[in-house]
């Protein structure tokens, strides 16, 4: 490769993102991005696909995500930059592969606010049908955008309030679940993990490919590396802690749900199955509380994913892989990439009218898992193959993470693979044009001082 296509820059004004986030700010951000109620929306779908083994699929997915979380944390230590997987793969393996990884992740990050806008609008429409869907779509797209325009500390405070509110309802569900289960006779406490009448590895693997949605979003923590205190330590700890807390909480939620409603074939509505589970355990009050909580959780997820998307685009824009003048600019007053926040907000609004929730959700895994595989590969290369000190601890986690993610990726349904493949092909063509047939390299910008 010859001369680079860009030079390191931090934007037109020379302004930097503000370092304002501690360890627990990052953990709160990760949890709200994933949602404490993350396994509840896909509960019915996973239960039917895996024939009742939701908790098993959630636990298997947790193992894959923990290995990947370790790789994310280690790479954030090596490259404390806002670009996330895009930067790690680009700097460690190949700049063009880094761009393709970032392109794949951009689809994931941008789709999340879109499907959150769609889901929130439909949920709100169920509560207040007098207001048209179009009005709700505009409302939520604008809400996500305004929350992210106020600066990173304000966003962190909002995250903490949302997490605490959702935890109250989750605790309420657990209390009602224990009371209900204790009054039932003949409950099989091992059936949610393994039911010999319905268990097959094909069903489990397919269910896991859906259950991994429970964890999608933890990688967004790494996009805040330039806004975190001591990012070389805190990004790793926050990423692993977020995955572990999410996995334990999610497993407990779906385990209780399966004990309350063991017959996976009899949900009144598959998409909202967990609300009916909650209603069986705690009556109409808990039914509505869970519905409202899922709405609030999705608002938090939409806000958080828009924040992550804006910072991923900032990392790519700063390196001029996408137009630097727009995407690499920082608004000095609040220290945020305002153009990107507005850009993603517009896409969320347009997508709410042009896309179905199901299509958007299926495409999320395609882009996210490509990013996960790239980060695992980069971590293995950096900490094992290019390190003077070879160790099993540096080799096994990224290799196992890569293998788990590849198995999950190949289990995706064909429509998601086809549509994702088209997006990926467009990205490869753009990268080829940008680098003059991959003959020129992309120079990745150095982050500001810690």
C-alpha positions as CSV (number, residue, x, y, z in Angstrom):
1,X,0.0,0.0,0.0
2,X,1.2,3.5,-0.8
3,X,0.3,6.8,0.8
4,X,-2.6,7.1,3.3
5,X,-6.0,8.5,2.4
6,X,-6.2,10.6,5.5
7,X,-4.2,12.1,8.3
8,X,-4.8,12.0,12.0
9,X,-7.2,14.7,13.1
10,X,-9.7,15.3,15.8
11,X,-12.1,17.3,13.8
12,X,-12.3,20.8,12.3
13,X,-12.2,22.7,15.5
14,X,-9.5,20.6,17.3
15,X,-12.0,20.0,20.1
16,X,-11.9,16.7,21.9
17,X,-14.6,14.5,23.6
18,X,-14.7,15.2,27.3
19,X,-13.4,12.6,29.8
20,X,-16.3,12.6,32.4
21,X,-17.3,8.9,32.9
22,X,-16.2,6.6,35.8
23,X,-16.4,2.8,35.9
24,X,-20.0,2.7,37.2
25,X,-21.1,5.3,34.7
26,X,-19.8,2.9,32.0
27,X,-21.6,-0.1,33.6
28,X,-24.8,1.8,33.9
29,X,-24.5,2.9,30.3
30,X,-23.9,-0.7,29.2
31,X,-26.8,-2.1,31.2
32,X,-29.2,0.5,29.9
33,X,-28.0,-0.1,26.4
34,X,-28.6,-3.8,26.7
35,X,-31.6,-3.3,29.1
36,X,-32.2,-5.1,32.5
37,X,-35.3,-6.4,30.8
38,X,-33.4,-7.5,27.6
39,X,-34.6,-11.2,27.6
40,X,-38.2,-10.3,28.0
41,X,-39.2,-9.1,24.4
42,X,-37.6,-12.1,22.6
43,X,-38.7,-14.6,25.3
44,X,-41.6,-16.1,23.4
45,X,-39.7,-16.4,20.1
46,X,-36.7,-18.1,21.7
47,X,-38.9,-20.4,23.7
48,X,-40.7,-21.6,20.7
49,X,-37.6,-21.9,18.6
50,X,-35.6,-23.8,21.3
51,X,-38.7,-25.7,22.5
52,X,-38.7,-24.2,26.0
53,X,-35.0,-24.0,26.6
54,X,-34.7,-20.3,26.9
55,X,-32.4,-20.3,30.0
56,X,-30.0,-22.7,28.3
57,X,-29.7,-20.6,25.2
58,X,-29.2,-17.4,27.3
59,X,-26.4,-19.1,29.2
60,X,-24.6,-20.4,26.1
61,X,-24.9,-16.9,24.6
62,X,-23.4,-15.4,27.8
63,X,-20.3,-17.6,27.5
64,X,-19.7,-16.4,23.9
65,X,-20.3,-12.8,24.9
66,X,-18.0,-13.0,27.9
67,X,-15.1,-14.2,25.8
68,X,-15.8,-11.4,23.3
69,X,-16.2,-8.8,26.2
70,X,-12.7,-9.7,27.3
71,X,-11.4,-9.1,23.8
72,X,-13.2,-5.8,23.7
73,X,-11.7,-4.7,27.0
74,X,-8.2,-5.7,26.1
75,X,-8.4,-3.9,22.8
76,X,-9.7,-0.8,24.4
77,X,-6.7,-1.0,26.7
78,X,-4.4,-1.1,23.6
79,X,-6.3,1.5,21.6
80,X,-8.4,3.8,23.9
81,X,-10.2,5.3,20.9
82,X,-13.9,6.1,20.1
83,X,-13.9,3.9,17.0
84,X,-14.5,0.6,18.8
85,X,-14.1,-2.5,16.6
86,X,-13.5,-0.4,13.6
87,X,-10.3,1.0,15.1
88,X,-9.2,-2.3,16.7
89,X,-9.4,-4.3,13.4
90,X,-8.1,-1.4,11.3
91,X,-5.0,-0.8,13.4
92,X,-4.2,-4.3,14.3
93,X,-5.0,-6.3,11.2
94,X,-5.7,-4.1,8.1
95,X,-7.1,-0.6,7.6
96,X,-9.5,-1.7,4.9
97,X,-10.8,-4.7,7.0
98,X,-11.2,-2.1,9.8
99,X,-13.4,0.0,7.5
100,X,-15.5,-3.1,6.5
101,X,-15.9,-4.0,10.2
102,X,-16.9,-0.5,11.0
103,X,-19.3,-0.5,8.1
104,X,-20.9,-3.7,9.4
105,X,-21.2,-2.3,12.9
106,X,-22.6,0.9,11.6
107,X,-25.6,-1.1,10.3
108,X,-26.0,-2.6,13.7
109,X,-25.8,0.7,15.6
110,X,-28.0,2.6,13.2
111,X,-30.7,-0.2,13.1
112,X,-31.0,-0.3,16.9
113,X,-32.5,3.3,17.2
114,X,-34.7,2.5,14.2
115,X,-36.3,-0.6,15.7
116,X,-36.5,1.1,19.1
117,X,-38.4,3.9,17.4
118,X,-40.7,1.4,15.7
119,X,-41.3,-0.7,18.9
120,X,-41.9,2.3,21.1
121,X,-44.3,3.9,18.7
122,X,-46.3,0.7,18.5
123,X,-46.3,0.2,22.2
124,X,-47.4,3.7,22.8
125,X,-50.1,3.3,20.1
126,X,-51.5,0.3,22.1
127,X,-51.7,2.6,25.2
128,X,-53.1,5.7,23.5
129,X,-54.6,4.5,20.2
130,X,-56.1,8.0,19.6
131,X,-52.7,9.3,18.6
132,X,-51.6,8.0,15.2
133,X,-48.4,5.9,14.7
134,X,-46.8,8.7,12.7
135,X,-47.0,11.1,15.6
136,X,-45.5,8.6,18.0
137,X,-42.7,7.9,15.5
138,X,-41.8,11.5,15.3
139,X,-42.0,11.9,19.0
140,X,-39.7,9.1,19.9
141,X,-37.1,9.9,17.2
142,X,-37.0,13.5,18.4
143,X,-36.9,12.4,22.1
144,X,-33.8,10.1,21.5
145,X,-32.1,12.9,19.7
146,X,-32.7,15.6,22.2
147,X,-31.6,13.4,25.1
148,X,-28.3,12.8,23.3
149,X,-27.7,16.5,22.5
150,X,-27.3,17.6,26.1
151,X,-23.8,16.3,26.7
152,X,-22.3,13.1,28.0
153,X,-22.8,13.7,31.7
154,X,-26.5,14.5,31.3
155,X,-26.8,11.3,29.3
156,X,-25.1,9.3,32.1
157,X,-27.5,10.7,34.7
158,X,-30.5,9.8,32.6
159,X,-29.1,6.2,32.2
160,X,-28.8,5.8,36.0
161,X,-32.4,6.9,36.5
162,X,-33.7,4.5,33.8
163,X,-31.7,1.5,35.2
164,X,-33.1,2.1,38.7
165,X,-36.7,2.4,37.5
166,X,-36.5,-0.8,35.5
167,X,-34.8,-2.7,38.4
168,X,-37.8,-1.9,40.6
169,X,-40.2,-3.6,38.2
170,X,-37.9,-6.5,37.7
171,X,-37.7,-7.0,41.5
172,X,-41.5,-6.8,41.6
173,X,-41.7,-9.6,39.0
174,X,-39.3,-11.8,41.0
175,X,-41.3,-11.4,44.2
176,X,-44.6,-12.3,42.3
177,X,-42.8,-15.2,40.5
178,X,-41.6,-16.7,43.8
179,X,-45.0,-16.5,45.4
180,X,-46.7,-18.0,42.4
181,X,-44.2,-20.9,42.0
182,X,-44.3,-21.8,45.7
183,X,-48.1,-22.3,45.4
184,X,-47.8,-24.7,42.5
185,X,-47.5,-28.5,42.7
186,X,-45.3,-30.7,40.6
187,X,-43.0,-27.9,39.4
188,X,-39.8,-29.3,37.7
189,X,-37.0,-27.0,38.5
190,X,-34.6,-28.6,36.0
191,X,-36.9,-28.7,33.0
192,X,-36.1,-25.1,31.9
193,X,-32.4,-26.2,31.5
194,X,-33.1,-29.6,30.0
195,X,-36.2,-31.3,28.8
196,X,-35.4,-34.7,27.3
197,X,-38.7,-34.7,25.4
198,X,-37.9,-31.6,23.4
199,X,-34.1,-31.0,23.6
200,X,-32.0,-31.2,20.4
201,X,-28.8,-29.3,19.6
202,X,-30.2,-28.0,16.4
203,X,-33.0,-26.3,18.3
204,X,-30.6,-25.0,20.9
205,X,-28.2,-23.5,18.4
206,X,-31.0,-21.8,16.5
207,X,-32.5,-20.5,19.7
208,X,-29.0,-19.2,20.8
209,X,-28.7,-17.2,17.6
210,X,-31.8,-15.4,18.7
211,X,-31.0,-15.3,22.4
212,X,-27.8,-13.5,21.7
213,X,-29.9,-10.4,21.2
214,X,-30.1,-10.3,25.0
215,X,-26.5,-9.1,25.0
216,X,-26.3,-7.0,21.8
217,X,-25.1,-3.5,22.7
218,X,-22.4,-4.2,25.4
219,X,-19.8,-3.4,22.8
220,X,-21.1,0.2,22.8
221,X,-19.1,0.8,26.0
222,X,-15.9,0.8,24.0
223,X,-17.1,3.7,21.9
224,X,-16.9,5.8,25.0
225,X,-13.1,5.2,25.5
226,X,-12.3,8.8,24.9
227,X,-14.9,10.0,27.4
228,X,-13.9,7.6,30.2
229,X,-11.5,8.2,33.1
230,X,-8.6,5.6,33.0
231,X,-10.0,3.9,29.9
232,X,-7.3,1.2,29.8
233,X,-8.7,-0.2,33.0
234,X,-12.3,0.8,33.1
235,X,-13.4,-0.2,29.6
236,X,-12.3,-3.8,30.2
237,X,-13.9,-4.0,33.7
238,X,-17.1,-2.3,32.6
239,X,-17.5,-4.5,29.5
240,X,-17.0,-7.8,31.4
241,X,-19.1,-6.7,34.3
242,X,-22.0,-5.6,32.0
243,X,-22.0,-8.9,30.2
244,X,-21.9,-10.9,33.5
245,X,-24.6,-8.9,35.2
246,X,-26.8,-9.0,32.2
247,X,-26.3,-12.8,31.8
248,X,-27.1,-13.6,35.5
249,X,-30.1,-11.3,35.6
250,X,-31.4,-12.5,32.2
251,X,-31.0,-16.2,33.1
252,X,-32.9,-15.6,36.4
253,X,-35.7,-13.8,34.5
254,X,-36.3,-16.4,31.8
255,X,-35.9,-19.3,34.3
256,X,-38.7,-17.8,36.4
257,X,-40.7,-17.2,33.3
258,X,-40.4,-20.8,32.2
259,X,-41.4,-22.1,35.6
260,X,-44.4,-19.9,35.6
261,X,-45.4,-20.9,32.0
262,X,-43.8,-24.2,31.1
263,X,-45.9,-24.8,28.0
264,X,-44.1,-22.9,25.2
265,X,-46.9,-23.7,22.7
266,X,-49.7,-21.9,24.5
267,X,-48.7,-18.2,24.6
268,X,-51.6,-16.0,23.7
269,X,-49.1,-13.8,21.7
270,X,-45.5,-14.9,21.1
271,X,-44.1,-11.4,20.7
272,X,-45.4,-10.2,24.1
273,X,-45.3,-13.6,25.8
274,X,-43.4,-12.4,28.8
275,X,-46.1,-9.8,29.6
276,X,-48.6,-12.7,29.8
277,X,-46.1,-14.6,32.0
278,X,-45.9,-11.7,34.3
279,X,-49.7,-11.4,34.3
280,X,-50.1,-15.0,35.3
281,X,-47.7,-14.5,38.2
282,X,-48.9,-11.1,39.4
283,X,-52.2,-10.3,37.8
284,X,-53.2,-7.3,35.6
285,X,-51.1,-4.9,37.6
286,X,-47.9,-6.7,36.9
287,X,-49.0,-7.3,33.3
288,X,-49.3,-3.6,32.7
289,X,-46.2,-2.8,34.7
290,X,-44.1,-5.0,32.5
291,X,-45.6,-3.6,29.4
292,X,-44.8,0.0,30.5
293,X,-41.3,-1.1,31.7
294,X,-40.5,-2.6,28.4
295,X,-41.5,0.7,26.7
296,X,-39.2,2.6,29.1
297,X,-36.4,0.1,28.6
298,X,-36.7,0.5,24.8
299,X,-36.5,4.2,25.1
300,X,-33.3,3.8,27.1
301,X,-31.9,1.4,24.5
302,X,-32.8,3.7,21.6
303,X,-31.1,6.6,23.3
304,X,-28.0,4.6,24.2
305,X,-27.7,3.0,20.8
306,X,-28.0,6.4,19.1
307,X,-25.2,7.6,21.3
308,X,-23.0,4.6,20.3
309,X,-23.8,5.1,16.6
310,X,-22.9,8.8,16.8
311,X,-19.5,8.0,18.3
312,X,-18.7,5.1,15.9
313,X,-19.4,7.5,13.0
314,X,-17.2,10.1,14.7
315,X,-14.3,7.6,14.9
316,X,-14.7,6.8,11.2
317,X,-15.2,10.5,10.2
318,X,-12.2,11.6,12.2
319,X,-10.1,9.2,10.1
320,X,-11.8,10.6,6.9
321,X,-13.0,7.1,5.9
322,X,-16.4,8.9,5.7
323,X,-16.5,12.7,5.2
324,X,-14.6,14.3,8.0
325,X,-16.1,17.7,7.7
326,X,-19.5,16.4,8.8
327,X,-18.9,13.2,10.7
328,X,-15.6,14.1,12.4
329,X,-16.8,17.4,13.8
330,X,-17.2,18.1,17.6
331,X,-19.7,20.6,19.0
332,X,-17.4,22.6,21.4
333,X,-20.0,23.6,24.1
334,X,-21.1,20.1,25.0
335,X,-18.2,18.1,23.6
336,X,-20.4,15.8,21.5
337,X,-20.5,14.8,17.8
338,X,-23.7,16.8,17.3
339,X,-23.9,16.2,13.5
340,X,-23.9,12.5,14.0
341,X,-26.5,12.5,16.7
342,X,-28.8,14.5,14.3
343,X,-27.9,12.2,11.4
344,X,-28.8,9.0,13.3
345,X,-32.0,10.7,14.6
346,X,-33.1,11.4,11.0
347,X,-32.4,7.9,10.0
348,X,-34.4,6.6,12.9
349,X,-37.4,8.7,11.9
350,X,-37.2,7.6,8.2
351,X,-36.6,4.0,9.1
352,X,-39.7,4.0,11.4
353,X,-41.8,4.5,8.2
354,X,-39.8,2.3,5.8
355,X,-38.9,-0.8,7.8
356,X,-40.6,-3.5,9.8
357,X,-39.4,-4.3,13.4
358,X,-38.8,-7.9,12.4
359,X,-36.4,-7.1,9.5
360,X,-34.5,-4.6,11.6
361,X,-34.1,-7.0,14.5
362,X,-32.8,-9.8,12.3
363,X,-30.2,-7.6,10.6
364,X,-28.8,-6.5,14.0
365,X,-27.0,-9.8,14.6
366,X,-25.4,-9.8,11.2
367,X,-23.5,-6.6,11.7
368,X,-22.8,-7.0,15.4
369,X,-21.4,-10.5,15.2
370,X,-19.0,-9.6,12.3
371,X,-17.7,-6.9,14.6
372,X,-17.4,-9.4,17.5
373,X,-15.4,-11.8,15.3
374,X,-13.1,-9.0,14.2
375,X,-12.4,-7.8,17.7
376,X,-11.6,-11.4,18.8
377,X,-9.2,-11.8,15.9
378,X,-7.6,-8.5,16.6
379,X,-7.1,-9.4,20.3
380,X,-5.5,-12.7,19.5
381,X,-3.1,-11.1,17.0
382,X,-2.2,-8.2,19.4
383,X,-1.8,-10.1,22.7
384,X,-0.5,-13.5,21.4
385,X,1.0,-13.5,17.9
386,X,2.6,-10.0,18.2
387,X,3.5,-10.3,21.9
388,X,6.8,-11.4,23.3
389,X,5.1,-13.1,26.1
390,X,2.9,-16.0,24.8
391,X,0.3,-17.2,27.2
392,X,-2.8,-19.4,27.2
393,X,-4.8,-16.5,28.7
394,X,-4.0,-14.3,25.7
395,X,-4.8,-17.1,23.2
396,X,-7.9,-19.0,24.4
397,X,-10.5,-16.2,25.2
398,X,-10.3,-14.5,21.7
399,X,-10.1,-17.8,19.9
400,X,-13.1,-19.3,21.7
401,X,-15.0,-16.0,21.3
402,X,-14.3,-16.1,17.6
403,X,-15.5,-19.7,17.3
404,X,-18.7,-19.1,19.3
405,X,-19.5,-16.0,17.3
406,X,-18.9,-17.7,14.0
407,X,-21.2,-20.6,15.0
408,X,-23.9,-18.1,16.0
409,X,-23.4,-16.1,12.8
410,X,-23.8,-19.1,10.5
411,X,-27.1,-20.0,12.4
412,X,-28.7,-16.7,11.2
413,X,-31.8,-17.0,9.0
414,X,-31.2,-16.7,5.2
415,X,-33.0,-13.3,4.8
416,X,-30.8,-11.7,7.3
417,X,-27.7,-13.2,5.7
418,X,-28.8,-12.0,2.2
419,X,-29.7,-8.4,3.3
420,X,-26.6,-8.1,5.4
421,X,-24.5,-9.4,2.6
422,X,-25.8,-6.7,0.3
423,X,-24.9,-4.0,2.9
424,X,-21.5,-5.5,3.3
425,X,-20.9,-5.6,-0.5
426,X,-21.7,-1.9,-0.7
427,X,-19.2,-1.2,2.0
428,X,-16.5,-3.2,0.3
429,X,-17.1,-1.3,-3.0
430,X,-17.0,2.0,-1.1
431,X,-13.7,1.0,0.6
432,X,-12.2,-0.1,-2.8
433,X,-13.1,3.3,-4.3
434,X,-11.9,5.2,-1.2
435,X,-8.5,3.4,-1.2
436,X,-8.0,3.2,-5.0
437,X,-8.5,-0.5,-5.2
438,X,-7.1,-1.1,-1.6
439,X,-3.7,0.3,-2.7
440,X,-3.8,3.2,-0.2
441,X,-4.1,2.7,3.6
442,X,-6.3,4.6,6.1
443,X,-4.4,6.3,8.9
444,X,-6.2,6.0,12.3
445,X,-6.2,9.0,14.5
446,X,-4.5,8.9,17.9
447,X,-6.9,9.5,20.9
448,X,-6.4,12.6,23.1
449,X,-4.4,12.3,26.3
450,X,-6.0,10.4,29.2
